[in-house]
Amino acid sequence: MKKIVFIFITLVSFLYASKPEISVSIAPQKYFLEKIAKDKFDINVMVKAGSSPHTYEPKTSQMKSLSNSKIYFYTGIEFEKAWLDKFKKSAPNTIFVDNSAGIQRIAMEEHSHEEESKATTHKDEKHNEHEDEHNHEGLDPHVWLDPVLVKIQAKNIYEALVSIDELNKEFYTKNYEEFLKELDSLDAKIEEILKPYEHKAFMVFHPSWGYFAKRYDLEQISIEVQGKEPKPNELVELVKDAKKHNIKIIFVSPQFSQKSAKTIAQNIGGNVVAIDSLGENWEIDLLKAANEIANSYK
């Protein structure tokens, strides 16, 4: 009996170990991939939830998983600018797929904390500069925070999976179509939550919610200035701006400091809410963001 159990355990271990791998840049992509591929692949996430793509460096074990991966889905986030070419050289047999292909990027929002007229002029100038650029420099990579744009990402994932596993096309198609319905449902839920608060503002430390704000007619106001903590005089302007817009909520991510957010919240009688824009609980986090914004105006 013990021998049979041992053989069974060995067989299961072998089957699990032999499961093919796919690599992704961030945890939300893992969520999308699992919706379509289910458990057919082991998924190697390069930037784990809670880590910062601004300072990330891959571990040896991650590089090994990447080199063993059938596909690597990248999405244009910060660390890829430094690492993507190195990844391609170290994983010559891996197919590299731009998960955000087909999505029109918007400029990364940067609040100037100046007088309104100056800020508007500055924003227009920056916008024109971004339009003239032909690379992703200065463009917002956080496309996964808009469920409508995720439908494009899902299509890219689906087509890539079929390209390497044609025999299971029917399986992927069924899951892909079901995921599209889920995305439509999520979009409708968020729109219903936020519809009464169109053109309202919310504050974040890092301006990662630009696509979400654009989709649901909101205004995102960022705290950081050129990727840095605001200076005391800039904090004063931020407090004024928050009061002007009647903001009572500030989003922070675990990758960034909460010091400035807490200072502003104390001065406006608002709340600091932790939401990870790179978290694996993607749908839950988007609904949480919508509900927190709505509740802050009730």
C-alpha positions in Angstrom: 0.0 0.0 0.0 2.8 2.4 0.9 4.5 1.6 -2.4 1.3 2.5 -4.3 1.0 5.8 -2.4 4.6 6.6 -3.1 4.2 5.9 -6.8 1.0 8.1 -6.9 2.8 11.0 -5.1 5.8 10.7 -7.5 3.5 10.7 -10.5 1.6 13.8 -9.3 4.8 15.6 -8.5 6.1 14.8 -12.0 3.0 16.0 -13.7 3.1 19.3 -11.7 6.7 19.8 -12.3 6.3 19.3 -16.1 3.6 22.0 -16.4 4.8 24.6 -19.0 5.6 28.1 -17.8 4.6 31.6 -18.9 6.1 34.8 -17.5 4.4 38.1 -17.0 5.6 41.5 -15.8 3.0 42.2 -13.0 0.4 40.5 -10.9 -2.7 41.8 -12.7 -1.5 40.1 -15.9 -1.4 36.8 -13.9 -5.1 37.4 -13.1 -6.0 37.9 -16.8 -3.9 35.0 -17.9 -5.5 32.6 -15.4 -9.0 33.7 -16.6 -8.2 32.4 -20.1 -5.6 29.6 -19.5 -6.9 28.5 -16.1 -4.3 26.2 -14.6 -2.6 24.9 -17.8 0.6 26.9 -17.0 2.7 27.9 -14.1 2.9 31.6 -14.1 6.1 33.5 -13.2 5.4 37.1 -12.1 8.4 39.3 -12.3 7.3 42.2 -10.1 5.5 40.6 -7.2 2.6 42.5 -5.5 4.0 45.1 -3.1 7.2 45.5 -5.0 8.1 48.6 -7.0 8.7 48.4 -10.7 10.8 51.6 -10.4 13.5 49.8 -8.4 12.9 46.2 -9.4 15.7 43.8 -10.3 14.9 40.2 -11.2 16.1 37.3 -9.0 18.1 34.4 -10.4 15.1 32.1 -10.0 12.9 34.5 -11.9 15.4 34.6 -14.8 15.5 30.8 -14.9 11.7 30.7 -15.0 11.7 33.3 -17.8 14.2 31.3 -19.9 11.9 28.2 -19.5 8.8 30.2 -20.4 6.8 29.6 -23.6 5.7 33.3 -23.6 6.6 36.4 -21.8 3.9 39.1 -21.6 5.3 42.5 -21.1 3.3 45.7 -20.7 5.6 48.8 -20.9 6.2 49.5 -17.2 9.3 51.2 -15.9 11.6 48.3 -15.2 11.2 46.9 -18.7 13.0 49.8 -20.2 16.2 48.6 -18.6 15.6 44.9 -18.6 13.5 43.9 -21.7 16.5 43.6 -24.1 18.4 41.6 -21.5 15.4 39.3 -21.0 15.3 38.6 -24.8 19.0 37.8 -24.9 18.7 35.4 -21.9 15.6 33.7 -23.1 16.1 33.2 -26.9 13.4 30.4 -27.1 10.7 32.5 -25.3 8.1 34.4 -27.4 7.8 38.0 -26.2 4.4 39.5 -26.5 3.4 43.1 -25.9 0.3 42.7 -23.7 -0.7 46.3 -24.3 -0.4 46.2 -28.1 -3.3 48.1 -29.7 -3.9 50.4 -26.8 -3.4 54.1 -27.3 -1.4 55.5 -24.4 -2.2 58.7 -22.6 0.3 61.1 -21.1 1.4 60.4 -17.6 -0.4 63.0 -15.5 1.8 65.4 -13.5 0.2 67.9 -11.2 2.2 71.2 -11.3 0.8 72.5 -8.0 0.9 76.0 -9.4 -1.8 78.6 -9.9 -4.7 77.2 -12.0 -3.9 79.2 -15.1 -0.2 78.3 -15.0 -1.1 74.6 -14.4 -3.4 74.6 -17.4 -0.8 76.1 -19.6 1.9 73.7 -18.3 -0.4 70.7 -18.8 -1.2 71.8 -22.4 2.5 72.2 -23.1 3.3 68.8 -21.7 0.5 67.2 -23.6 1.8 68.7 -26.9 5.3 67.4 -26.1 4.0 63.9 -25.4 2.1 63.9 -28.7 5.3 64.7 -30.6 7.1 61.8 -29.1 7.3 58.5 -30.9 8.3 56.3 -28.0 6.7 55.5 -24.7 8.7 58.0 -22.7 6.4 60.0 -20.5 3.3 57.9 -21.4 1.2 56.2 -18.8 1.8 52.4 -18.6 -1.1 51.7 -16.2 -3.5 50.5 -18.9 -4.7 47.5 -16.8 -6.7 49.8 -14.5 -9.3 50.3 -17.1 -11.5 47.2 -17.6 -12.4 48.2 -21.1 -8.8 48.4 -22.1 -8.2 45.0 -20.5 -10.4 43.5 -23.2 -7.6 44.4 -25.6 -5.0 42.8 -23.3 -7.2 39.7 -23.0 -7.3 39.4 -26.8 -3.5 39.6 -27.0 -3.2 36.9 -24.4 -5.8 34.7 -26.1 -4.1 35.0 -29.5 -0.7 34.2 -28.1 -2.0 31.1 -26.2 -3.6 29.8 -29.4 -0.4 30.4 -31.3 1.5 28.0 -29.1 -1.3 25.6 -28.2 -3.7 25.2 -31.2 -5.1 21.9 -29.9 -6.7 23.7 -27.0 -8.1 26.6 -29.0 -11.7 25.7 -28.1 -10.8 25.7 -24.4 -9.1 29.1 -24.6 -11.9 30.6 -26.7 -14.6 29.6 -24.2 -12.7 31.1 -21.3 -11.8 34.2 -23.3 -15.4 34.9 -24.2 -16.5 34.4 -20.6 -13.8 36.8 -19.4 -15.0 39.4 -21.9 -18.5 39.1 -20.4 -17.0 39.5 -16.9 -15.1 42.6 -18.0 -18.3 44.2 -19.4 -20.1 43.4 -16.2 -17.3 44.9 -14.1 -17.3 48.1 -16.3 -21.1 48.4 -15.9 -20.8 48.0 -12.1 -18.1 50.7 -11.8 -19.9 53.1 -14.1 -23.1 52.7 -12.0 -21.2 53.4 -8.8 -19.4 56.5 -10.2 -22.0 57.9 -12.5 -23.3 60.4 -9.8 -19.8 61.7 -9.3 -18.7 62.6 -12.8 -16.0 65.2 -12.9 -15.2 64.8 -9.2 -11.6 64.5 -8.2 -9.6 62.1 -6.1 -6.0 62.3 -4.9 -3.2 59.7 -5.3 0.5 59.7 -4.4 1.6 58.2 -7.7 -0.6 59.0 -10.7 -1.3 55.4 -11.7 -5.1 55.8 -12.0 -5.2 58.0 -15.1 -6.9 55.5 -17.4 -9.5 54.7 -14.6 -10.1 58.4 -14.2 -10.5 59.0 -17.9 -12.9 56.0 -18.4 -15.3 57.2 -15.6 -15.0 61.0 -16.1 -13.0 61.7 -12.9 -10.0 63.9 -12.2 -6.9 62.3 -10.7 -4.6 64.7 -8.7 -1.2 63.4 -7.9 0.9 64.2 -4.9 4.4 63.3 -6.1 6.4 65.9 -8.1 8.5 64.4 -10.8 8.6 61.1 -8.9 9.6 62.7 -5.6 7.9 63.7 -2.3 6.5 67.2 -2.5 8.3 70.1 -0.8 6.6 71.9 2.1 5.4 74.8 -0.2 4.0 72.2 -2.6 2.2 70.4 0.2 0.5 73.7 1.0 -0.7 74.0 -2.6 -1.9 70.4 -2.5 -3.9 71.0 0.6 -5.5 74.1 -1.1 -6.2 72.0 -4.2 -7.8 69.2 -2.2 -10.0 71.6 -0.4 -11.0 73.4 -3.6 -12.1 70.0 -5.1 -13.7 68.9 -1.8 -11.4 65.8 -1.8 -11.7 63.5 1.2 -9.8 60.5 0.0 -6.2 59.9 -0.9 -5.0 56.6 -2.5 -1.6 55.2 -1.6 0.2 52.0 -2.8 2.5 49.9 -0.7 5.4 50.7 -3.2 5.3 54.4 -2.2 5.7 56.6 0.9 2.5 57.5 2.8 4.0 60.4 4.7 2.7 63.2 2.4 -0.6 61.6 1.9 -1.1 61.4 5.7 -0.1 65.1 6.1 -2.6 66.2 3.5 -5.4 64.0 4.9 -4.9 65.5 8.4 -5.3 69.0 6.9 -8.4 68.3 4.9 -10.1 65.9 7.3 -9.8 63.1 4.8 -8.8 59.5 4.7 -5.8 57.7 3.4 -6.8 54.4 1.6 -4.3 51.7 0.6 -5.0 50.2 -2.8 -2.3 48.4 -4.8 -2.4 49.2 -8.5 -0.2 46.2 -9.0 -2.1 43.8 -6.9 -3.3 40.3 -7.9 -6.8 40.9 -6.6 -7.5 43.0 -9.7 -11.3 43.1 -9.8 -11.6 43.6 -6.1 -9.2 46.5 -6.1 -11.0 48.3 -9.0 -14.4 47.9 -7.2 -12.8 49.1 -4.0 -11.4 52.2 -5.7 -14.8 53.0 -7.2 -16.7 52.6 -3.9 -14.1 54.6 -1.9 -14.4 57.5 -4.3 -18.2 57.4 -4.3 -18.3 57.1 -0.5 -16.0 60.0 0.0 -18.6 62.3 -1.6 -21.6 61.0 0.3 
